[in-house]
Amino acid sequence: MQALSDRAAEMLSRGRTIAQPKQADEIVQLLNRHGYPYNESFIRYQQRFGGIKYRPRGLYHGMEHQGVDLVAFEYDPRNGYVMEAEEIEGRWYYTCADYSYSHLFYAIVMDSEGRIYVRPYDRDDRPILVAQSIETFVERDAVQDDFYLRRENWLAARFHADRLEIWKNDSRLGLQLIAEASDSCTTWWRGLDGHVFVECHALERLGFFNQVYAASTKVLKQLQLPAGG
């Protein structure tokens, strides 16, 4: 189980927690009652994060972050705790959370390996892989939360993925990988002593775009990016 950074722990501590099943035996019973297969990754997730609601600081791609609800179970007075999961082409996906930006709402689902996917609530799309673990998903929010804590206003600009290699080879920028927030789906980088942060996705889709957060127009010029690009 991946340890959380101090920044992620601080972000989660500002949230609130609602009641959720936490004991392994109870979670297994609920999975059985719903007819869903045993999922060790889901059980570990529920024990560690179940019920936490948090809201990262700042804007995400110009949209207000409405928050992330790490809530898999809803309580029905007549039926007790209920949850959702579905099988798609032989793989089970367990709805474990949801989040929203402005008016866009997404379900967060987990497979049996603990990988994290998202899917818009208003479309019956196949889940899209966005993180190799829930810890990495949370760490990404924590990176943005932390740099918005240190500075309220950032200039954002999109970029093509091939520019990242150019920047990585520019010693003046000093880009360093933020390992705990990075995996094969997305990488986060910090440079210029915290005056620039870079978010790069393996595949841009469903509102996930490569984006730079710069402290000033001077930084954007150094990256050869237009302000508001």
PEFENCOR-V87544 format. One record per helix or strand. SS is the DSSP state (H for helix, E for strand). FROM is the first residue (numbers start at 1). TO is the last residue. If there is no record, write none. Layout:
# PEFENCOR-V87544
ss & from & to
SS & FROM & TO
SS & FROM & TO
This chain:
# PEFENCOR-V87544
ss & from & to
H & 6 & 13
E & 16 & 17
H & 24 & 34
H & 40 & 49
E & 52 & 54
E & 59 & 60
E & 63 & 70
E & 74 & 76
E & 80 & 82
E & 85 & 88
E & 91 & 101
E & 104 & 110
E & 116 & 120
E & 128 & 131
H & 134 & 150
E & 155 & 158
H & 162 & 168
E & 176 & 177
H & 179 & 181
E & 186 & 191
H & 192 & 194
E & 196 & 201
E & 205 & 205
E & 208 & 208
E & 211 & 214
H & 217 & 222
